[in-house]
Amino acid sequence: MMQSVALEEDGLLVDSSLHLQTAGHARGLADTVAQLLARRGWQADSLDELIVGAGPGSFTGLRIGLSFAKGLAFSSGARIRNVPSIAAIAAVLPAGGRLIYATEARRNEVYGGVLSTGPAVAELVAVGAYAPAAFASAAAAFAAGSWRAGNGAVRYPEFFASIGAVSMQLEASFDQPTAAGLLAYLRTHDVELVEPAMVEPAYVRPHTSAEQRTAALTAQSGPVGTG
């Protein structure tokens, strides 16, 4: 799993770390954060806010990351801002483009969404869990000249072939949410600070009704709102 952590002070990014953790994700994350704080001479109780990626994404990765963040928040007294993980990818891409994100969600579905790029990122097709054919059909309207991320096109090539022909796959180092992306998103979006106990992963399925998904996929023109 990829680990991305960063420290921001007075609106400036002052340190960051990005690497792939192949095993021991929970312990590795704790070590990475401890090393980051030590480089700046900070203690955990120096932290005022924690910014975390809410998902959707790997069940295990989300639970480990958010559980660690909650524990750190409880011990430090910090509160948490929960940022959509896919938006964090789009936020650090050049403004004015589009990102088509689709990744395996099991149950013969993908987690998918189409977002505008740049810090003012907005949803064009609402992030949700979709049948691959249905999502690919909705995303096709935004495909020309767009970026792609996630493994959906690899997992379901028969549905994403036409999108792949007119879009560009992001390189591996850019197709995952990063701490820098979470911070970039917050430059233009107001995300509420909450107590640690209120933070939950955005698994999408429990919070996205069939009616909402149908509305997103049957819209014939213009951006699809998120309600």
N, C-alpha and C positions, 0 to 999 in steps of 0.2 A: 504494500500500500504506500502511496505517496504521502509524505509528511511535509507540510508547509506551515511555518510559523514566522511571525514577525513582531517587532516592537515599534510602536509609534509614540512619539512624544511631541506635544504641542503641534500636532498636525503634520509632523514630518516622520517619514519612515527612517528609523535609525539603525535597524539591524534586521536581518532575516536569515532563514535557513530553509533549504529545500532539498530533500533527498528521498530515495526509495527505501522503505523499510520492508525487507523481505520476510522477517519473522519477528515475533515479540513486539507487536505494534504498540500495545499498551505501555510496556516498560520503555520502549524506544522513544515514545512521545514524551514521557515524563523526563527522560534524560535530555532530549533535544531542547525542551523548554528550560530546564535547569541550566543547561550550558548557555542558552541565549541570554537568560537573566544574568548569569555570572559574567558574561563578556561586558555587560553594561554596568555591572556593579549594583544591580537591582535585587531587591528581595521580593518575594511573592506579594507581600502586603503593600508594595509600591504600585500595584496594578489598580487602576480605577475601573476599567472596562475590559471585558473579553469579547472578541468578535469571533463567531464560529459559523461554519458552513452548515446549514440546516438540512441539506439534501435537496432532491432525492439522490440516492446513491447506494453503495454497498451497505447492506444491513449491518454487517459486522463493523465496518469502518465508521459508520455513523454512530453506532452505540459506543464504541470505544472513544471516539473523539469527543462526543458530547458528555459522556460520563466523566472523562478526565477534566473537561472544562468546568463542569458543575462542581467537582471536587475542589478544583483550584479556586473557583469563585467563592465557595463556602469558606475556604481557609483564608482567603485574602480579603474578603468583604466586597469584592468587585461584583458588578452586575453584568449581564450578558446581552449582546445584540445578536440576533439570529438572522443570518443573511442567506438567501437562496443560493445554493451552490452553483447551479447552472449560470445564474446571473453574474457570479464572480468570474466565470470564464469570459463571458461576453464583455464585461466591463473594461478589460485590459486590451481588447482588440481595437483597431482603429475605428474611430467614430464614423457612422454613416453606412456601415455594412450590416450584414445579417448573419446570425449563427443558427445553424440547424443542429440541434443536439438530440441524439437518439442512442440509447444504450439498453442492453438486455435487462428486462425486468421479470423474467420468468413468466409462467402462466401464458406463454405465447403472446407476450406484450412487450412493448418498449416504454421506458421513461423517455418522453420526448417533449420538445418545445422549440419554438422559433423565436429568437430574440433579436432586437436591434443591438448594435454593438457600440462601444464607447461607454464612458461613465454614466450617461443618461439612459442606460439600457432599459428597454421595455419589452414586454411580451407581445409578440405578433400572433403566435398560436400558443394558447395557454399551456403551461407545463402540466403534464399529467401522464397517466398510464394509458397507453393506447394499443389497439391491435396494429401491428406493423403496417399492413396495407392501408389502413385508414389514416394513420399519421403521415405516411409517405405521400399519400394523395393530398393532404392538407399542406404539407411542407413544400410540395412541388411548385406552388405559386411564388415562393420566395427563393427558389433554389439558384437561379442564374447569378453567378458571381458571388455566391455566399460561401461561408466557411462551414465545415462539418466537424463534429466532435462526437465521441462515443463509439461503441462497437456495433451499433444497430445495423449499419450498412454491411458489415462483415457477417453478422449473424443472420441477416435476412436480405441477401443480395438481390433476390428476385423482386423485391419491392422498392429497393433504393437505387436500382441501376440508373434510372433516368436522372435522379438527383445527383448521383456521383459524376455523371457525364458533364455537368455544368457547374459544379461547385468544387471547393478545395478542401481536402482533409487537413486539419491542423496537425502539426507535428506533435509527437508524444509529450514534449515538455510544455505544450501550451493547451492541451485538451483536458486538463484537470483544473479544478478550482484551486487557487492559491491564496495565501494570506494577503498578498498585494492586491489581488482581485477583490477580496472582501472589503478591503479598505477603499479601493477605488469606487466600488458601488456606493459606499456610505458618503462619498463626496456629494452625491446628487440625490440621495434617497434618505428619507427620515425613517429610521428603524428604531422602534421603541426599546429602551433599556428595561430588562425584566429581571426579576429575581431568579436565581438558578433553578429553583423547583418548578418554574413555569416553562422551562425550555424542553421542547420535545423535537425529535427528528421529523422532517417533512417527508413521510413515506409516500405521499400523494394518494395512494389508493383509498385510505380511510377518509380523506378529506375532499375527494373529487367525485361528485355524483355522476351517474351515467348521463343525466340531463346536461350537465356542464360540459362534459366531453363531447356530446352530440352537437351542442351549440357551437363549440369551437371548430368542429370538423365540417359543419354544414354551412358556415358563414361564407357568403359568396364574394364579398369584397371588403376591403379595408382591414385594419387590425382587428384581431379577436380579443375582446376585453377579458379581464379575469374576474369581473364582478366587483 
